[in-house]
């Protein structure tokens, strides 16, 4: 089987026997709408409303929920985030396989991700909000987010913008692996990436 298929997986997973999925009706109708400027704006508005409602109902816009996770006392935020990752992963690869979207991952730069993650984590712990939950908290009328989280985000963004010309040729390139995904590293194309997902 390995010599016939080119992998140790059963013959039923052969690319020749399982060609990429096609969605001729909806794909041809939806793809132009999604890629147009108006379509992107409307899709962003629609998904933003859903996302805002979801983080409000899950209490992720509350300071005590976020700090509760950092103190390992309230795992609501962790459950919501893990659920969102799974749903997003399945949705992205499903729409990729039926041809509605093209996967375009960001470059895997270890130094940038590690240092940026540490800075983000410190700000997250001190303010009790991340950018998304901070804006959601403001929409709920929480003034601590308006006075604490948002100014911190703006100052941090301004400092990064000023330092970007220096960082892009130095720190941001350390440990750069390019635009890769786990299926790419393992050499698992369609349909093998579904094994990783499930």
Secondary structure, 3 states (H helix, E strand, C coil): CHHHHCCCCCHHHCCCCCCCCCCHHHHHHHHHHHHCHHHHHHHHHHHHHHHHHHHHHCCCCCHHHHHHHHCCCCCHHHHHHHHHHHHHHHHHHHHHHCCCCCCCCCCCEHHHHHHHHHHHHHHHHHHCCCHHHHHHHHHCCCHHHHHHHHHHHHHHHHHHHHHHHHHCCCHHHCCECCCCCHHHHHCCCCCCHHHHHC
